[in-house]
Amino acid sequence: MSGPASSAPERSLLDREVPLGPIMLRLAPWIALLALAALPRLYGLRSYPLAPQEARLAWDASHLVTGGDLSAAGWTQPLPTASAALAFFLFGPGDGAARLTSLLAGLAGVVLAVRLGQRSDPLFGWASGILLALSPTLVVASTRLDGTMLLVSLALAAASLLLRPPPARSSPVAVGLVLGAAPLAHPLGWILTLGGTAFLLARWPHRGRNLASLTVGALLIIALTSTYLLTRPDGLARFLVASWQELVTEFLGQPFAAWSRPLVLLATEEFPILTLALGGAILCIRRRTAQWLLVVAALGVGSAILLGNGRASALALALSSTIFLAGYGLCQLLRAVPWSMLRRSWDAAALGTSALAVLLGLSLIGRLLSGPQGDAFAWSAGVVSLLLLLSVTLWAVQQLWQRAVAPRRLLLVLPLLALSILASRDAMLANATTTYRPGTLLHGEDSAPGLRTTIDRLRRASMDLTMFQFDPRDPTGGHGLFIVLHDSVAQPFAWYLRDFPSLRIVSTSDLPRVLADAQVIVIPPELHAGIAATRPELVWQPVPAQLAVPAVLRSPPWGRLVTGIVDPRDWREFVSFLLYRRIAVPNPPQTVLVGSIPEVATRAGYPAVP
């Protein structure tokens, strides 16, 4: 007789239990960090119209989808052009789709920064990721189609691959793919590619074999992307010429141009990162640990000063190299705080009263520095009230400190809280258009927010006038105006008016041929006199087109800055500037002139007077 069969049925794969609790516990910090990074980026994704450089890339991306020709911008930066074309193919053309790749690259950069920092210390990785997520410079770069955030993420990915320990070294082909993609994102990527190649050859054995594998990976990604998957065979040569020409003209050929801009950026937009980086540098020197962070930060900032020309891409790379030094400072600050003491009532009370004393002291100093301003009695009464409150608070602080266990170390929470609030505020307001913040470096090359209103007016006027003018190229109607754009100011007008079949982009020499039939014309102000003489009936409207960096930030008053270090009145002005970005003389935006026939001007809401 056969033995008894087993009574336990065999369990299938679908019967297995998946413990979601531990999985969610591991994913919770990542979800929180990505939400922290996504919030300011999504908030400002479409706040500003596409800048001229963004519009050129978007224009080429839309032509790539439809099989049209590309301009020099598309050949100089094939990777953002191809990624925008893919977004247009999937979701349709628009500002959000154009900037989608930069948004995703910004989130990927946060993840890469955390993983790179966790190689040495988990807390150091999280600190670096938080700072990158809240950096106003990188928030703005993540909402712009200019290849900057792609370049930053590729730099972090290359560092992650190159710095792997010997038992788990990355494949040279994979490193080549990443390093080869860097110049496709931005011409500055060539410097990253050459520097990464030199580092690999110095660090890895078997140099000849590794160099060959790296070259294969780099050439593969460059050839496929620059020719747009081999659909444009001449793309590789055109990319090499355009990319190196841009690199030499805009960066290598202008050493020390706008050299002060990285320093001004760190001292204004990135003040929390600068403060933490200085603290991290002091700790690195005193403890003689992690000194490679100092080297990386010095190389990044020094390169931006020497060759950056004040461009957003160079500033973003310099800031990315500084974030890890600041992350080290934040990591040590977090470790120095005895968080467990906050559970003790006396220590928590001592911290709260100390914070109140600091606020009262700052308020008293501000009132003393502001002076009576005409009403001496009210000013004196306010000073006396603050002195009484401060005296009582200091007495309470003294009593509580005697009962607390670690009151001095808990005071570190106050600068940590202040820097956190300032960093969060700056990140959220980085792309704000309704808040008056003229003293910022981040929007120096952006289109003026009101430009979109002008374009919407022209579109409404065209809809009113040409709704029933049917054209096979305009099946829905309403886009029948004959619009002429001068090539020097064509973008972003051409991008937003791309649905108009009669849109023309012309040079100065070709302008007289189309001038007689133009119903709307956009020109730089210096051409106004000649065109107004030929078409006296046109109604002209100056339109703010592009924002400019304020003069005080382009050429800072270094003498006053040096003396302001010891002048408390200047401290008060600097704190006010950090909060509100107010300057005495804001720079007016660069303007263009929009000329239109009286019928269009009337329907666009402009006075129909030539």
Disulfide bonds with the S-S distance in Angstrom:
none
